[in-house]
Amino acid sequence: MDEETRHSLECIQANQIFPRKQLIREDENLQVPFLELHGESTEYVGRAEDAIIALSNYRLHIKFKESLVNVPLQLIESVECRDIFQLHLTCKDCKVIRCQFSTFEQCQEWLKRLNNAIRPPAKIEDLFSFAYHAWCMEVYASEKEQHGDLCRPDDKTGIHRGQVTSFRTNREAEPVLEHILPDSSLNIPPIYYLSPSEMALTIRSCCFLHM
């Protein structure tokens, strides 16, 4: 690889591929009323007549005084305005959600926002699952870089006991059998190997008593 090609390569992070959108608050005192998922970005937070309404790239969240609506956007079938001040949402599971607003203009604004949000994506990468996966992988890579040494196996310490799985070809029985090796056993026969769900090393806390 020549010098020019090396400099042309650039590491792109998830927050660059799927950047967070700027939050628009109808009231400066309003906060996002839910914990966002990885890759989720809240776009609008406002007040309905008797509720707080928030819209992200994944969900519609309406917090009433005595109830709560939390519905994924892809579950919403249609949105329409009824009785001038009321939004009427029909979901694909036959549920109906109603949200009342104080003014006609506010109702029309949220109608426009919701219709844009539930519109089929222009390209498949616009689906929330892609942003969610990219942000999860970035968080996982960051945590692995910070804490990877705590769970990294060391060949010099040997294998720390544990659950061992054997795959035997038996005509009359299932091929998967589970066994537990004694603590003093470090020489594992060729037919055995550590189960993928078990760690090679285990960290255990100790307690010292002073007499």
N, C-alpha and C positions, 0 to 999 in steps of 0.2 A: 504494500500500500504506500503510495507516494505521499509527500508532505501535503500537497494540495488536497488530495482526497481525505486525508486524516483530519484536516481542519474543516472540511465540509460536513463531517459527521457531527450531529448534535443530539444530545440526550433530551428527549421531550418527556416531561412529567405529565401526570394525569391532570393536574390543575391547569396545564396549558392546552391540553386536548379538549378537556371538558371544564372550562373555567366557570366559577360561580358567577351568577348574575347579580347585579346590584339590587338590593332590597329597597322596595318603594313602600313607605309607611304613609297611611292616610292621617295618622296621628303620631307625633314624635314620641309619645309615651308608650306606644305599643311595642311589644316584643314578640318574637316568634313563639307561639304557644306550644311547641312540641320539640322533641329532640330529633334533629335531622339525621338521616342515614348518610353513609358514605356516598358521596357524589350527588347528594340532594341539595338543591339550592332554592330557598324560599324567595319568591319574586314579589309578592304583594301581601301586605297585612293591613286589614281595615276593620271598621266597625259596621255591623248590620244593626237593625233596630234593637234586637235583644241578644246579640251574639258578637263574638270576635271571629272574623273569617280570614283565613290565610290560604295562599295558593303557592305551591312549589312546582318543580318540574316532575314531581312524583305523585303528589296528593292534593286533595282539597280537604281543608281542616276547618270545621265550624264548631266553635265552643259556645254552646248555649248556657244559660244559667243553671239548668238542671240536667243537661244531657250533652252528648258529644258526638260529632260526626267526623269520621276519619276515613275517607274513601280514596283509593287509587284512581288516578285520572283515566286509566285504561278501562276502568269498570263503569264509567259514566257513558251512557248511550246518547243522551241528548239534554240540552239545556234550553229553556224558553222562559220568556217573561209573561207572567199572568197577573191580572188585577193591578197593572201598572207598577206596583212596588214590590212584587214578589217573584223570586226566581224559583222555577220548578225544574228539578233535576230528576231524570229517569235513569236508573242504573240497569246494567245488563242482567242482574240477578232479581229484577222486578221490584226493587226497592225504590221509593220515591222520597226525595229530600226537598224540603221547602225552606226558603230563607227570605225573610222580610227585611226591606230596606226603608230608610226614612224618606228618601227622595227618588224621583224617577230617574234623574241623571246618574245617581250612584248605582241604581239597579241596572241601568243600561251599560255602565262601565264594567261592572262585574260580569254581565252577560257576554260582553265582547271578550273579556279576559278568559273566561271559561271556554267559550267556543274556540278560541285560538289554542288553548291548552289541550283540548280533547281532539283536535284535528289530527288526522293521520299524518305521521312524520314524513317529511320530504325524502329522507334517506334513512336506512335502517340504523345507522349510528346515532340517530336522534332519540332512539328508545332509551329509557332510563337505565335499563339493565347494563348497557355498555358503560355508562358513566359510573354506575355502582361498582362494576367489576374493576375498572381502571383505578378508582380511588381505593378500593379494598386492597388491590395488589400493591399500590404505593405505600399504604399504611403497613401492610405485612412486611414489605421489604425494609421499611424504616425500623420497625420493631425487631426484625431479625438482625439487622446491622447493630442495633444497640444491645440486644440481649442474647445474641447467638452463642456467645462463649459459655453461657450458663448451661446450655443443653448440648454442647458439642461433645461427642464421644472421643475418648482418648485411648488409643490402642495400648498404651503402656499400663493402663489400669486394669485391663482385662474386661470381661463381660460381667455385669452385675446381676447375676441370677435372673429371676423373673419368669414370665410366662413364655413357653416355647411351643411352637406349633409344628406339627409333623404332617406332611402330605404323603400318605401311603396309598398305593394302588391296591385296593382290596375288592375283589369281585362281589363280595357279599355285604360290605360295609361302606359307609361314606368315606371319602378319601381324606377328610380333615379330622385330625385328632389333636387334642390339647394335652400337654403334659407340663408338670412343674419340676424343674431341676432342683436338687438340693443346693444349699449355699456353697458347699465346697466344690461343686462341679464347675469346672471352667473349660473342660474339653468336650465340646458339643459334637456328637456324632454327625456324620455327613447328612443323615436323613432329617436332621432338625435345623431349624433356623428361628431366630427371634421373630415374634409376631410384629407386624408393622405398627400395631397400636401401642406397643410397649417401648419405652425408652431404654437405651443401652445403659444409662447411668441414672441413679436415683439419689436425690438430695434428701437427707433425713436430718432433723434437728436433734441436738443432744442436750442433756440436762446433767449438770454436775452438782453434786451435793458436797458441801463442806462440813466435815465432822468437827 
